[in-house]
Amino acid sequence: MKFDMYVYSEATPLSKAQIKYIKLLAKECENKGNYKIAKEARLYLRRKKATGQNAVNAIYKLKSALS
């Protein structure tokens, strides 16, 4: 599962809260055995195109992987 990297016209940077939450969800996914999506989430955070808008999509995908 790939995270969306669509760049919005007025992109906002990721907030510290979004970064912490994505890391938390990635760790939970890893604990449940979803290593692939956890790895993709960590790679997502390192990309320069990661924005506040597409972070919401990443969070939804991580949450759905946990359910």
C-alpha positions as CSV (number, residue, x, y, z in Angstrom):
1,M,0.0,0.0,0.0
2,K,1.5,3.3,-1.1
3,F,0.8,6.6,0.6
4,D,-0.4,9.5,-1.5
5,M,2.2,12.0,-2.4
6,Y,0.0,14.5,-4.1
7,V,1.4,18.0,-3.6
8,Y,-1.3,20.6,-2.9
9,S,-1.0,24.1,-4.3
10,E,-0.4,25.6,-0.9
11,A,1.2,22.8,1.0
12,T,1.6,23.1,4.8
13,P,4.5,21.3,6.5
14,L,3.8,18.3,8.8
15,S,3.1,19.3,12.3
16,K,5.0,17.7,15.2
17,A,1.8,16.1,16.4
18,Q,1.2,14.5,13.0
19,I,4.7,13.1,12.9
20,K,4.4,11.7,16.4
21,Y,1.0,10.2,15.6
22,I,2.3,8.6,12.4
23,K,5.3,7.1,14.3
24,L,3.0,5.8,17.0
25,L,0.6,4.2,14.5
26,A,3.6,2.7,12.6
27,K,4.9,1.1,15.8
28,E,1.4,-0.3,16.5
29,C,1.3,-1.7,13.0
30,E,4.7,-3.3,13.5
31,N,3.6,-4.8,16.8
32,K,0.6,-6.4,15.0
33,G,2.9,-7.8,12.3
34,N,2.1,-5.2,9.5
35,Y,5.8,-4.6,8.9
36,K,5.3,-3.5,5.3
37,I,2.9,-0.6,6.0
38,A,5.0,0.4,9.1
39,K,8.1,0.6,6.9
40,E,6.2,2.6,4.2
41,A,5.0,5.1,6.9
42,R,8.6,5.7,8.1
43,L,9.7,6.2,4.5
44,Y,6.8,8.6,4.0
45,L,8.1,10.8,6.9
46,R,11.5,11.0,5.3
47,R,10.2,12.2,1.9
48,K,10.3,15.9,1.1
49,K,6.8,15.8,-0.5
50,A,5.2,14.9,2.8
51,T,2.7,17.6,3.8
52,G,0.1,18.2,6.4
53,Q,-2.7,17.5,3.9
54,N,-1.5,14.2,2.7
55,A,-0.5,13.2,6.2
56,V,-4.2,12.9,7.0
57,N,-4.5,10.2,4.2
58,A,-1.5,8.4,5.7
59,I,-3.0,8.4,9.1
60,Y,-6.3,7.0,7.8
61,K,-4.4,4.2,6.0
62,L,-2.5,3.3,9.1
63,K,-5.6,3.3,11.2
64,S,-7.4,1.0,8.7
65,A,-4.4,-1.4,8.7
66,L,-4.8,-1.7,12.5
67,S,-8.5,-2.5,12.3
